[in-house]
Amino acid sequence: MQNRCRAEKDDELVEKMKERSDKITRGIERAPIRSLLYALGYTKEELERPLIGVISAHSEIVPGHMNLDKITDAVKAGVRMAGGTPIEMPSIGVCDGIAMGHEGMKYSLASRELIADSVETMIQAHMMDGMVLVPNCDKIIPGMVMAAVRVNIPTVVCSGGPMMAGNVDDEEVSLSKIFEAVGARKAEMIDDDELTRYEQGVCPGCGSCAGMYTANSMNSLCEAIGIALPGNGTIPAVHSDRLRLAKHAGMAIMDLLKNDIKAKDIINKKSIGNALACDMALGCSTNSVLHLLAITHEAGIELDLSVFNEYSAKVPNLCHLAPAGPHHMQDLNKAGGIQAIFSELDKKGIIDRDVITATGKTVGENIKGIKVKDSKVIRPIDDPYSETGGLAVMWGNIAREGCVVKRSAVSPEMLVHKGPARVFDSEDEAINTIYEGKINDGDVVVIRYEGPKGGPGMREMLNPTSALAGMKKDKTVALITDGRFSGASRGASIGHVCPEAASGGEIGLIKEGDIIEIDIPSAKLNAMVSDEEFAERKKQQKMPASSVTKGWLVRYRRNVAGACKGAVME
């Protein structure tokens, strides 16, 4: 009798877990659909289980994604062990490093919206009961998470893991080093042989590039939000722990489904607050601002740029990972990872301990007993690198709606700076001038018409910032743009200037030689130009014609919002 009652309860639970997939597997009228599923080799027994979409961005063009076939297989194994039927589905993914410095970068940020739309399409069209997202690099992660809160079904993120640091001349290095080496070679500070050593040594294998760049920032923040399991942000791609994590992700999605814990139950205002705290403690990529704004927009959570500074004011910067310092993701993992950072922040009550996570447990339960294992990598909260967080938002007469800088990667002498503007209407113009050695100490390089609309696509400016760093000018020259920066950028690199030039922003009215004042501690960015003068210049302004006249980027340009809103589609 007890066994019969238990079986009936189990049947009821499975039926509840299959409420979505029953729309394609159950009933006389669904016989045609079942025939198509049988054509795929699925058995009747498999179709009677909950169907779990495993969205993989595996490809042979993204180093961070070359191992995702193995991660995906491990996730599927975990789903099967826990009583579900995994169904693999594809996603696109752009490698920002390969797309850098040419027209291909226009597609990088824009691809985030395509990814969100495509995941939504596959999950909704095929009525999956839950999903495990398998991304690793830059825009793929937020694009998938945007889709997760949009469809709001049980979801776990399981990324591919960070790359190990390379080694050149007995120095641990990562991707940013080769970009800086290009600048050094252009300035004839190194020769071709040394450039080749960096070229062949900075990226030793699979994984997201080894520093606190955008991919590792977002993988860490997924863990901080709670939509990914502990370890997601830091376990190296080549470690077997990563495969075990993937199997546990497959098991976890079944527990979430069983307990009816959906994406928006995990991603809420409190968990976003935890992510912001982690962002500041880590010194994440400035791109994290764009992506958190986009995710919260999809989730219906209010978040504006001022909140970032509120967290920066109360959360100390505990880590200096490349490009801000000598450490890499493997070091952070050994030191205890994201959970150890949370444990340190918890000492001052900075995080919310009660929010639910993909483990089915709260943050407080997850970090119980967790301690920092290396205080050189994760500084004690009473002895931080700085009392303020790693990112800062600034405002002024050329950024009336805000702009963003990775403060932790700015040298102390550049936190406050005044200098003449060197104005360029594209990244290409700027990088050529930098390579020619025509940028002087004290200059403020202004690159405009590279925003979400102007680019279109808001290109990353890793080439110019790295060239300046390679020429040893990162401590003497600032760069301001309505485009954005790679997480690998360092120096006084101020991006996301909003409104952008293509939307009539004052950055489009700056003239060569205008004096620019930068005051990062005071959150101010101003040109020494009066409002009256700007008004006169605006009357004579001529917008350059867009280089994009066909393809889907035309639609993107027409519908994309400003960087201060996360560059989401409206």
C-alpha positions as MATLAB code, in Angstrom:
seq = 'MQNRCRAEKDDELVEKMKERSDKITRGIERAPIRSLLYALGYTKEELERPLIGVISAHSEIVPGHMNLDKITDAVKAGVRMAGGTPIEMPSIGVCDGIAMGHEGMKYSLASRELIADSVETMIQAHMMDGMVLVPNCDKIIPGMVMAAVRVNIPTVVCSGGPMMAGNVDDEEVSLSKIFEAVGARKAEMIDDDELTRYEQGVCPGCGSCAGMYTANSMNSLCEAIGIALPGNGTIPAVHSDRLRLAKHAGMAIMDLLKNDIKAKDIINKKSIGNALACDMALGCSTNSVLHLLAITHEAGIELDLSVFNEYSAKVPNLCHLAPAGPHHMQDLNKAGGIQAIFSELDKKGIIDRDVITATGKTVGENIKGIKVKDSKVIRPIDDPYSETGGLAVMWGNIAREGCVVKRSAVSPEMLVHKGPARVFDSEDEAINTIYEGKINDGDVVVIRYEGPKGGPGMREMLNPTSALAGMKKDKTVALITDGRFSGASRGASIGHVCPEAASGGEIGLIKEGDIIEIDIPSAKLNAMVSDEEFAERKKQQKMPASSVTKGWLVRYRRNVAGACKGAVME';
ca = [
       0.000    0.000    0.000;
       2.803    2.379    0.964;
       4.685    1.509   -2.200;
       1.552    2.164   -4.281;
       1.041    5.582   -2.615;
       4.686    6.430   -3.174;
       4.434    5.430   -6.823;
       1.316    7.554   -7.279;
       3.096   10.558   -5.746;
       6.100    9.980   -7.980;
       3.829    9.839  -11.021;
       2.163   13.091   -9.970;
       5.557   14.741   -9.522;
       6.741   13.633  -12.952;
       3.516   14.915  -14.513;
       4.055   18.277  -12.854;
       7.669   18.357  -14.035;
       6.491   17.567  -17.581;
       3.753   20.211  -17.853;
       5.560   21.889  -20.751;
       6.905   18.882  -22.638;
       3.555   17.087  -22.435;
       2.484   19.574  -25.093;
       4.687   17.701  -27.568;
       4.704   14.168  -26.151;
       1.238   13.320  -24.798;
      -2.155   12.788  -26.409;
      -3.565   11.333  -29.616;
      -3.171   14.607  -31.458;
       0.588   14.667  -30.685;
       1.250   11.442  -32.570;
       2.889   13.312  -35.508;
       5.270   15.068  -33.111;
       6.139   11.804  -31.398;
       6.919   10.275  -34.776;
       9.493   13.014  -35.376;
      10.989   12.433  -31.949;
      11.169    8.703  -32.624;
      12.962    9.563  -35.856;
      15.677   11.074  -33.674;
      16.119    7.771  -31.886;
      14.341    8.654  -28.649;
      12.473    5.830  -26.922;
       9.016    5.880  -25.389;
      10.682    5.686  -21.977;
      12.827    8.761  -22.673;
       9.836   10.783  -23.820;
       8.011    9.943  -20.608;
      10.722   11.709  -18.626;
      11.161   15.512  -18.264;
      12.860   16.961  -21.336;
      15.864   19.175  -20.613;
      17.267   21.467  -23.290;
      21.077   21.562  -23.181;
      22.031   24.685  -25.118;
      25.645   24.369  -26.241;
      27.727   27.039  -27.960;
      30.414   24.529  -28.986;
      32.378   25.521  -32.082;
      35.798   25.209  -33.708;
      36.426   28.968  -33.914;
      36.254   30.015  -30.246;
      39.093   28.695  -28.012;
      36.833   29.081  -24.996;
      34.275   26.828  -26.667;
      36.422   24.097  -28.190;
      35.873   21.899  -25.108;
      32.142   22.499  -24.776;
      31.328   19.222  -26.516;
      32.859   17.412  -23.524;
      31.120   19.735  -21.044;
      27.810   19.169  -22.835;
      28.249   15.386  -22.746;
      28.925   15.588  -19.004;
      25.825   17.730  -18.441;
      23.721   15.222  -20.380;
      25.131   12.389  -18.268;
      24.096   14.258  -15.117;
      20.576   14.834  -16.457;
      20.191   11.128  -17.261;
      21.496   10.110  -13.833;
      18.851   12.289  -12.234;
      15.978   10.922  -14.299;
      15.652   13.377  -17.168;
      16.101   13.231  -20.923;
      18.675   15.720  -22.212;
      18.273   17.185  -25.687;
      21.218   19.122  -27.088;
      20.580   22.295  -29.072;
      23.003   24.789  -30.654;
      23.858   28.421  -30.092;
      26.142   30.750  -32.009;
      29.101   32.441  -30.393;
      31.585   35.131  -31.479;
      35.213   35.064  -30.310;
      35.883   38.687  -29.382;
      39.635   38.218  -29.695;
      39.379   36.980  -33.275;
      36.766   39.652  -34.120;
      38.976   42.399  -32.626;
      40.338   45.283  -34.670;
      38.232   44.928  -37.823;
      34.629   45.079  -39.025;
      33.855   41.750  -37.374;
      33.769   43.398  -33.945;
      30.578   45.219  -34.967;
      28.840   41.850  -34.625;
      30.073   40.951  -31.136;
      27.777   42.869  -28.789;
      24.924   42.678  -31.285;
      25.211   38.878  -31.241;
      24.075   38.900  -27.603;
      20.566   39.784  -28.729;
      20.607   37.100  -31.437;
      21.676   34.515  -28.876;
      18.916   35.507  -26.443;
      16.342   35.340  -29.236;
      17.603   32.008  -30.540;
      17.627   30.330  -27.115;
      14.100   31.613  -26.480;
      13.065   30.298  -29.896;
      14.492   26.796  -29.427;
      13.169   26.370  -25.888;
       9.689   27.721  -26.599;
       9.246   26.054  -29.973;
      10.133   22.637  -28.557;
       8.600   23.032  -25.081;
      11.527   21.990  -22.899;
      10.787   21.575  -19.185;
      14.105   23.040  -18.093;
      17.457   23.959  -19.565;
      21.163   23.895  -18.893;
      23.079   26.656  -20.660;
      26.615   25.798  -21.796;
      28.431   29.011  -22.838;
      31.895   30.276  -21.977;
      32.849   33.484  -23.721;
      31.900   37.099  -23.702;
      28.425   37.767  -25.128;
      27.220   34.195  -25.153;
      26.863   34.093  -21.371;
      24.635   37.166  -20.915;
      22.699   36.374  -24.082;
      21.765   32.956  -22.739;
      20.934   34.325  -19.277;
      18.722   37.004  -20.836;
      16.776   34.211  -22.519;
      16.569   32.291  -19.235;
      14.760   35.085  -17.396;
      12.664   35.788  -20.491;
      11.210   32.250  -20.695;
      11.507   31.762  -16.899;
      11.869   28.015  -16.596;
      14.267   26.090  -14.318;
      17.772   26.922  -15.544;
      21.392   26.216  -14.647;
      24.421   27.822  -16.305;
      27.454   25.566  -16.724;
      30.347   27.265  -18.486;
      33.430   25.722  -20.052;
      35.946   27.212  -17.611;
      38.914   29.589  -17.843;
      42.114   29.022  -19.785;
      45.333   28.367  -17.896;
      47.804   31.238  -17.993;
      50.531   31.027  -20.610;
      54.236   31.325  -19.901;
      56.737   33.475  -21.766;
      60.272   33.898  -20.489;
      59.250   32.384  -17.130;
      56.444   34.950  -16.693;
      52.785   33.952  -16.421;
      50.883   35.812  -19.135;
      47.469   35.969  -20.753;
      45.830   37.395  -23.866;
      46.278   41.068  -22.945;
      50.055   40.585  -23.151;
      50.071   39.813  -26.876;
      47.952   42.879  -27.656;
      50.399   45.011  -25.657;
      53.294   43.295  -27.399;
      51.931   44.549  -30.732;
      52.188   48.122  -29.419;
      55.696   47.444  -28.160;
      56.706   46.042  -31.569;
      55.239   49.058  -33.383;
      57.345   51.276  -31.099;
      60.367   49.032  -31.799;
      60.722   48.175  -28.113;
      60.780   44.466  -28.968;
      61.767   42.521  -32.098;
      59.900   39.991  -34.231;
      61.296   37.009  -32.340;
      59.990   38.313  -29.007;
      56.608   39.095  -30.559;
      56.450   35.504  -31.849;
      57.245   34.126  -28.390;
      54.270   36.022  -26.982;
      52.106   35.111  -29.973;
      52.693   31.399  -29.413;
      52.833   31.435  -25.609;
      49.983   33.509  -24.164;
      47.121   31.105  -24.949;
      48.195   27.538  -24.094;
      44.885   25.778  -24.718;
      41.121   25.695  -24.345;
      39.114   27.945  -22.064;
      38.089   31.560  -21.657;
      41.193   33.808  -21.624;
      42.975   33.551  -18.277;
      42.546   37.070  -16.852;
      39.562   38.878  -15.358;
      38.296   39.711  -18.806;
      34.645   39.777  -19.881;
      34.098   36.006  -20.177;
      35.523   35.209  -16.753;
      33.768   38.241  -15.303;
      30.377   36.996  -16.476;
      31.029   33.357  -15.545;
      31.992   34.553  -12.058;
      28.930   36.791  -11.834;
      26.638   33.912  -12.879;
      27.999   32.061   -9.867;
      27.551   35.163   -7.714;
      23.942   35.592   -8.849;
      23.364   31.914   -8.084;
      22.251   30.705  -11.526;
      25.462   28.638  -11.764;
      26.912   26.149   -9.277;
      29.858   27.021   -7.002;
      33.079   26.732   -8.984;
      31.538   27.799  -12.298;
      33.513   31.026  -12.430;
      36.977   29.707  -11.675;
      37.561   25.953  -12.181;
      40.012   25.741  -15.125;
      38.732   24.313  -18.370;
      41.348   21.539  -18.381;
      40.656   20.282  -14.853;
      38.553   17.170  -14.340;
      36.689   19.148  -11.666;
      35.085   21.012  -14.569;
      33.586   17.766  -15.938;
      32.336   16.818  -12.484;
      30.797   20.292  -12.162;
      29.003   19.734  -15.477;
      27.570   16.415  -14.289;
      26.374   18.079  -11.100;
      24.787   20.838  -13.204;
      22.808   18.149  -15.018;
      21.672   16.730  -11.694;
      20.927   20.199  -10.301;
      18.535   21.102  -13.102;
      16.409   18.083  -12.202;
      16.282   19.169   -8.554;
      15.274   22.697   -9.582;
      12.569   21.259  -11.816;
      11.339   18.975   -9.041;
      11.140   21.898   -6.612;
       9.733   24.317   -9.220;
      12.577   26.820   -8.835;
      12.639   28.939  -11.972;
      15.219   31.369  -13.358;
      13.507   34.461  -11.915;
      13.282   32.814   -8.497;
      17.084   32.863   -8.517;
      17.715   36.075  -10.470;
      16.074   38.861   -8.484;
      16.960   42.235   -7.001;
      18.776   40.686   -4.021;
      20.865   38.272   -6.084;
      21.750   41.056   -8.528;
      22.975   42.990   -5.475;
      25.248   40.054   -4.648;
      26.546   40.121   -8.217;
      27.268   43.853   -7.982;
      29.181   43.293   -4.738;
      31.201   40.514   -6.363;
      31.792   42.729   -9.422;
      33.373   45.419   -7.256;
      35.416   43.008   -5.156;
      36.808   41.273   -8.249;
      37.313   44.331  -10.458;
      35.391   42.824  -13.356;
      35.317   43.964  -16.957;
      33.421   47.175  -17.726;
      31.312   45.026  -20.047;
      29.718   43.545  -16.931;
      27.844   46.847  -16.555;
      26.248   46.467  -19.994;
      25.334   42.856  -19.384;
      23.919   43.246  -15.886;
      21.776   46.113  -17.167;
      20.539   43.902  -20.012;
      19.803   40.914  -17.752;
      17.908   43.031  -15.224;
      15.956   44.654  -18.056;
      14.783   41.221  -19.220;
      13.974   40.219  -15.633;
      11.973   43.378  -14.930;
      14.401   44.504  -12.206;
      15.127   48.224  -11.870;
      18.833   48.986  -12.176;
      20.517   52.186  -13.258;
      24.122   53.316  -13.405;
      24.037   55.152  -10.077;
      23.601   51.820   -8.257;
      27.033   50.697   -9.462;
      28.657   53.610   -7.668;
      26.601   52.903   -4.555;
      28.109   49.414   -4.441;
      31.546   50.714   -5.342;
      31.389   53.043   -2.340;
      30.690   50.224    0.116;
      32.497   47.201   -1.400;
      36.306   47.099   -1.239;
      38.383   45.804   -4.132;
      39.917   42.495   -2.984;
      41.470   41.129   -6.189;
      43.894   42.344   -8.835;
      43.715   39.803  -11.617;
      45.138   40.456  -15.077;
      45.149   43.065  -16.534;
      44.983   44.912  -13.174;
      47.609   42.692  -11.521;
      49.750   39.549  -11.788;
      47.174   36.911  -10.846;
      45.050   34.765  -13.161;
      41.888   32.696  -12.842;
      43.770   29.556  -11.837;
      45.158   31.503   -8.868;
      41.701   32.697   -7.887;
      40.441   29.130   -8.050;
      43.236   27.890   -5.770;
      42.467   30.730   -3.360;
      38.867   29.560   -2.949;
      37.112   31.206   -5.891;
      33.899   33.190   -5.798;
      32.576   31.446   -2.697;
      35.692   32.540   -0.772;
      35.136   36.127   -1.911;
      31.549   35.882   -0.679;
      32.807   34.518    2.632;
      35.106   37.527    2.979;
      32.378   40.028    2.027;
      30.042   38.312    4.475;
      32.291   39.402    7.339;
      30.905   42.921    6.891;
      27.381   41.910    5.965;
      27.750   43.040    2.355;
      26.018   40.079    0.693;
      22.496   38.732    1.072;
      22.822   35.261    2.598;
      19.183   34.229    2.146;
      18.761   34.171   -1.644;
      18.214   30.769   -3.247;
      20.772   29.409   -5.727;
      21.026   26.670   -8.340;
      22.232   24.291   -5.626;
      18.767   24.476   -4.106;
      20.456   26.030   -1.065;
      20.919   29.635   -0.006;
      24.100   31.667   -0.397;
      24.652   31.385    3.347;
      24.432   27.605    3.193;
      26.790   27.476    0.196;
      29.554   29.463    1.911;
      29.362   27.730    5.294;
      32.900   26.769    6.294;
      34.466   28.408    3.220;
      37.705   30.338    3.845;
      40.229   32.208    1.726;
      43.222   29.953    1.000;
      45.608   32.609   -0.352;
      45.412   36.153    1.013;
      47.742   37.409   -1.722;
      45.114   36.594   -4.369;
      42.005   37.437   -2.318;
      42.926   40.212    0.083;
      41.328   40.268    3.566;
      38.375   42.620    3.724;
      40.251   44.648    6.359;
      43.279   44.989    4.067;
      41.896   45.495    0.529;
      43.620   46.938   -2.504;
      41.233   49.861   -2.118;
      38.225   50.702    0.036;
      36.210   51.296   -3.121;
      35.194   48.824   -5.796;
      36.927   47.979   -9.066;
      34.462   49.815  -11.347;
      33.308   53.436  -11.374;
      30.605   55.319  -13.254;
      31.239   58.954  -14.171;
      29.118   61.842  -15.418;
      29.757   65.264  -16.923;
      29.075   67.519  -19.882;
      30.369   64.923  -22.369;
      28.728   61.997  -20.561;
      25.413   63.375  -19.324;
      23.945   59.858  -19.047;
      27.128   58.288  -17.729;
      30.280   56.409  -18.700;
      32.269   53.572  -17.138;
      35.899   52.947  -16.166;
      37.678   49.941  -14.638;
      39.172   51.896  -11.758;
      41.219   48.964  -10.457;
      43.211   48.916  -13.726;
      43.994   52.664  -13.679;
      47.378   53.730  -12.316;
      47.164   56.181   -9.363;
      48.693   59.030  -11.366;
      45.868   58.843  -13.940;
      42.909   58.864  -11.545;
      42.859   62.636  -11.983;
      44.049   63.968  -15.330;
      43.708   67.024  -17.560;
      44.859   67.136  -21.157;
      44.130   68.111  -24.758;
      41.692   66.065  -26.822;
      42.963   64.084  -29.814;
      39.768   63.423  -31.744;
      39.005   60.469  -34.042;
      35.743   59.456  -35.684;
      36.582   55.739  -35.688;
      38.801   53.196  -33.948;
      40.676   52.660  -37.219;
      41.719   56.331  -37.412;
      42.885   56.278  -33.807;
      44.923   53.072  -33.956;
      46.780   54.214  -37.075;
      47.789   57.456  -35.352;
      48.854   55.561  -32.220;
      50.947   53.114  -34.262;
      52.595   56.079  -36.011;
      53.752   57.369  -32.630;
      51.775   60.613  -32.943;
      50.084   60.498  -29.512;
      51.931   62.490  -26.860;
      52.133   62.192  -23.087;
      49.195   64.021  -21.514;
      46.869   63.584  -24.498;
      43.279   62.422  -24.125;
      42.377   60.218  -27.098;
      38.675   60.571  -28.010;
      37.160   57.859  -30.232;
      33.546   58.473  -31.215;
      30.814   57.182  -33.515;
      31.594   53.709  -32.172;
      28.561   53.411  -29.868;
      25.703   50.904  -30.186;
      24.091   52.939  -32.990;
      27.164   54.671  -34.356;
      29.332   51.618  -34.861;
      26.940   50.030  -35.095;
      27.697   47.411  -32.486;
      29.857   49.301  -29.970;
      33.238   47.851  -30.852;
      35.780   46.981  -28.159;
      38.876   49.176  -28.109;
      41.462   46.635  -26.980;
      43.846   47.422  -29.836;
      44.291   51.141  -29.028;
      44.434   50.670  -25.237;
      46.908   47.805  -25.559;
      49.025   49.710  -28.068;
      49.271   52.605  -25.624;
      50.161   50.201  -22.798;
      52.759   48.459  -24.950;
      54.299   51.860  -25.720;
      54.409   52.593  -21.951;
      51.817   55.359  -22.301;
      49.062   53.814  -20.171;
      50.231   56.002  -17.266;
      50.350   59.223  -19.295;
      47.547   59.029  -21.888;
      43.792   58.632  -21.358;
      41.255   57.238  -23.832;
      37.550   58.116  -23.948;
      35.002   56.496  -26.251;
      31.303   55.879  -26.808;
      32.436   52.380  -27.731;
      33.534   49.880  -25.123;
      36.625   48.103  -23.889;
      37.728   44.535  -23.527;
      38.153   43.328  -19.980;
      41.800   43.027  -21.016;
      42.142   46.815  -21.355;
      44.053   48.742  -18.692;
      44.885   52.357  -18.065;
      42.540   55.359  -17.956;
      40.191   53.760  -20.486;
      36.748   55.368  -20.155;
      33.991   53.838  -22.260;
      30.232   53.616  -22.752;
      30.000   57.436  -23.023;
      26.296   58.157  -23.217;
      24.564   59.684  -25.086;
      26.785   58.486  -27.904;
      27.877   60.710  -30.765;
      25.445   59.109  -33.240;
      22.560   60.016  -30.891;
      23.617   63.653  -30.614;
      25.838   63.289  -27.553;
      28.382   65.977  -26.743;
      31.259   63.585  -27.365;
      30.464   64.189  -31.047;
      31.039   67.943  -30.562;
      34.532   67.816  -29.068;
      37.228   69.457  -31.188;
      40.932   68.724  -31.435;
      42.730   70.477  -28.577;
      39.714   70.916  -26.260;
      40.866   70.402  -22.689;
      39.335   67.319  -21.058;
      39.181   66.937  -17.271;
      39.023   63.449  -15.771;
      38.354   62.986  -12.070;
      37.609   59.335  -11.372;
      37.421   59.627   -7.545;
      34.830   62.385   -7.933;
      33.013   60.549  -10.759;
      33.403   63.501  -13.143;
      34.246   63.757  -16.835;
      34.062   67.164  -18.486;
      35.299   69.097  -21.476;
      36.315   72.674  -20.760;
      33.680   73.864  -23.212;
      30.651   75.951  -22.283;
      27.093   74.828  -22.935;
      26.723   77.807  -25.248;
      29.720   76.735  -27.303;
      28.420   73.177  -27.517;
      25.076   74.559  -28.725;
      26.810   76.511  -31.499;
      28.829   73.495  -32.563;
      25.714   71.365  -32.673;
      24.158   73.698  -35.262;
      27.061   72.952  -37.612;
      27.459   69.241  -36.799;
      27.406   66.775  -39.712;
      26.925   63.138  -38.793;
      29.140   60.775  -40.769;
      27.364   58.226  -42.910;
      27.248   54.708  -41.492;
      29.515   52.142  -43.082;
      26.782   49.518  -42.584;
      24.079   49.702  -45.255;
      22.835   46.120  -45.441;
      22.407   43.029  -43.303;
      20.817   42.640  -39.890;
      23.096   45.265  -38.304;
      20.931   47.867  -40.051;
      17.958   46.642  -37.985;
      20.154   46.521  -34.901;
      21.244   50.139  -35.392;
      17.641   51.229  -35.795;
      16.377   49.541  -32.617;
      19.263   49.428  -30.119;
      19.132   51.516  -26.931;
      22.027   53.451  -25.430;
      24.817   51.958  -23.357;
      23.311   53.443  -20.182;
      20.378   51.048  -20.741;
      22.582   48.044  -21.469;
      22.396   48.428  -25.273;
      19.255   46.291  -25.311;
      16.905   46.133  -28.282;
      13.825   48.331  -27.945;
];
